[in-house]
Amino acid sequence: MNHPTTAGADWALDELIFDADGPGIAIALFQRRNATETAMGYRWLTDKTYFGKESEWILLPHEFSVDAAQRLAAKKAAGMKGIREAGFLKMMRWMESQEEIRWLDALGSRPTIVDVLSTLLALLELAKRGTLRLVQPTPFCHMVIARDAARSAA
């Protein structure tokens, strides 16, 4: 299926990760023009047009991209059809390259108090086990979740 090659004015289609080749969704990686930022996007695939045109790409917030990547990896392992190997490998390299994320990215867009507390407890447990580090460069700034250097080398 042919897909639009941009998402808005600033993002260019880099690699298709999944295409249902019919009704469903398509998922792809995008690169910001004149920058090194990467984002994941999706679009609905239907046999109808809305307002005379096909659906456009919608870029996902980072926390949704992480969740989508995990689900795609599980679906690929289960033999799901439609996954494009080159795009999938590029997505996995992108996920693995994330040395750190902001605390707010781990929470999602509208966290409840339960989300905040359970995420904090999980992060503290992972830090205790040496899987990650919690870093706050200066007082009162955003906390960052960083990959433990010793673990990432293994």
URVEN-V30603 format. One record per residue. N is the residue number from 1. PSI is psi as a letter, one per 30 degrees, with the letter a starting at -180 (* if undefined). OMEGA is omega in whole degrees, -180 to 180 (none if undefined). Layout:
# URVEN-V30603
n=<N	N>
psi=<PSI	PSI>
omega=<OMEGA	OMEGA>
This chain:
# URVEN-V30603
n=<1	2	3	4	5	6	7	8	9	10	11	12	13	14	15	16	17	18	19	20	21	22	23	24	25	26	27	28	29	30	31	32	33	34	35	36	37	38	39	40	41	42	43	44	45	46	47	48	49	50	51	52	53	54	55	56	57	58	59	60	61	62	63	64	65	66	67	68	69	70	71	72	73	74	75	76	77	78	79	80	81	82	83	84	85	86	87	88	89	90	91	92	93	94	95	96	97	98	99	100	101	102	103	104	105	106	107	108	109	110	111	112	113	114	115	116	117	118	119	120	121	122	123	124	125	126	127	128	129	130	131	132	133	134	135	136	137	138	139	140	141	142	143	144	145	146	147	148	149	150	151	152	153	154>
psi=<k	k	l	k	g	l	j	a	f	f	k	k	k	e	k	k	e	k	k	f	h	a	k	b	l	k	k	l	k	k	k	k	k	g	l	g	k	k	l	k	l	l	k	k	j	l	g	l	l	k	h	g	l	l	l	l	k	k	k	k	l	e	e	e	e	e	e	e	e	e	e	e	e	e	e	e	e	f	g	k	l	f	k	j	e	e	e	e	e	e	e	e	e	e	e	f	f	j	f	l	l	k	e	e	e	f	f	a	e	i	k	l	e	e	e	e	e	e	e	e	e	e	e	e	e	e	e	e	f	g	e	l	k	k	k	j	e	l	k	g	l	k	k	k	j	k	k	k	e	e	e	f	f	*>
omega=<176	-179	172	-175	178	171	-173	-177	-170	-172	179	177	-180	-176	176	-180	-177	177	-179	-177	180	178	-178	179	170	180	-177	172	180	174	175	179	179	178	-180	-179	176	176	176	179	176	172	178	177	178	177	178	172	178	-177	174	178	179	179	179	178	174	180	-178	169	-174	-177	177	177	178	179	180	179	178	179	178	178	179	180	178	179	179	176	-179	179	176	179	179	-172	-178	179	179	179	178	177	-180	177	178	180	-179	-178	-179	-180	180	174	177	177	-178	177	180	-176	-174	-170	-178	-175	172	178	177	177	-178	-177	-179	177	179	179	179	179	178	178	179	176	179	180	178	-180	-179	176	173	-174	173	-172	178	179	176	175	-178	175	-179	176	-175	174	178	-175	-180	-179	-176	179	-177	none>
